[in-house]
Amino acid sequence: MAINLRQLQYFVEVSELESITKAAERLHVAQPALSRHMRSLERNLGVRLFARDGRGIILTNAGIVFRDRVRTVLRELDRAQLEVKALSRSPGGRIDFGMPLSISQALTRVLVQRVHEELPDVSLRVIDGWTGFIIEWLLRGRLDLGVIYDYTLKSDMLRTEPLAAEEHFLVCACGDPLAKRQSIALAEVAELPLALPSREHGLRVAVEQIMQTIGREPRIHIELESIVGLRQFVQAGGVYTILPRGEIGEELAARRAKIIRIVDPPVHRTLFVAWSNERPITPQMKTVLEIAKDETAHIIKKGLWATKFLGRQ
């Protein structure tokens, strides 16, 4: 039996949820039928796509490669439908928009509402992530649009426009001796044990390059790819991180963490909107892009996001 589109769509859902049961509920398909589809897909490919662990199912190495390829194929099909509908003046389809948590918390609700009002036939999905992940997803076709930071490995496969400049702060536990400080010199930050992501991510690259301007290097105590993990370690005390205010808003409101302004020099990073230049930007994507820039300028003007707007108005 040949592989069909439905099987590919089912496979992506199962791979993302890592559960036949959850995928069956989301797809409104009987669990035994979904299991048969996955077994049939594996037989047709001649490889195992899934393996079981103690918590459910996980992708094999072959499954990971196949998932990434299938996502690209499905995104291209969605894009083709979107472009055809645009030509017939009947907009529709789905647009996936990735952005860091600092801007997502301030922008997602108003962005989704505006898109729903102005493009009622377009489904907008907002995905949070590190800049490194967002760039990878843009290049792989998983995302249509993204907001990314500077100090990240540049790619000539992406088009970018400046959006905003954002200040980054030292973050510590509320009970930390530094919590009473209003500011701290970057040279002092270089002496502290820091929790930061790996060099694949722009935040780490930014911190290292900014410290190089004063002839110092950061002391990396913990290397984590999880923003949740960074915040948890900082709240526990004894370790610090560097983040924008928006990434730590809940902890600040609950008084579980404190931010301290970094000076001499301060830490600022630029945010850009980005999309792949290897895929055509549709009229719907252009509209979503303009809405995002417009709403970004609005929330900055209202003081809801402590940044400086850099986009064209």
Number of C-alpha atoms within 10 A of each C-alpha: 7 9 14 10 12 9 17 20 14 19 23 18 19 25 19 12 15 18 16 22 18 14 22 19 11 12 15 10 13 13 16 11 11 21 16 12 19 20 15 16 21 16 14 12 13 9 12 16 24 21 12 12 8 6 8 13 17 20 19 15 13 12 19 15 12 17 20 15 14 17 18 17 16 17 20 15 12 15 22 13 16 22 21 13 14 16 12 8 9 11 19 20 18 18 22 18 27 28 26 21 19 20 22 20 15 17 21 20 11 15 22 18 13 15 19 14 11 13 18 13 15 19 14 20 13 19 16 19 21 22 25 18 17 25 30 12 20 22 20 16 24 22 23 24 26 26 27 26 27 18 19 18 13 9 10 9 14 16 13 17 14 19 24 23 18 23 18 23 23 23 27 26 25 20 16 17 9 17 17 12 11 11 17 18 14 22 18 11 21 18 12 16 16 24 24 27 21 16 15 15 20 21 24 20 19 19 21 18 16 19 19 12 10 13 9 16 17 22 15 18 14 16 15 14 14 13 16 11 14 23 23 15 19 22 22 16 14 14 21 26 24 23 22 22 22 22 20 21 16 12 16 17 10 8 13 18 24 26 26 19 17 22 15 12 14 16 21 18 20 18 25 21 23 24 26 23 14 12 14 12 15 16 14 22 20 12 14 23 19 15 18 23 22 16 18 25 21 15 17 16 14 9 9 13 20 19 25 16 22 17 17 11 8
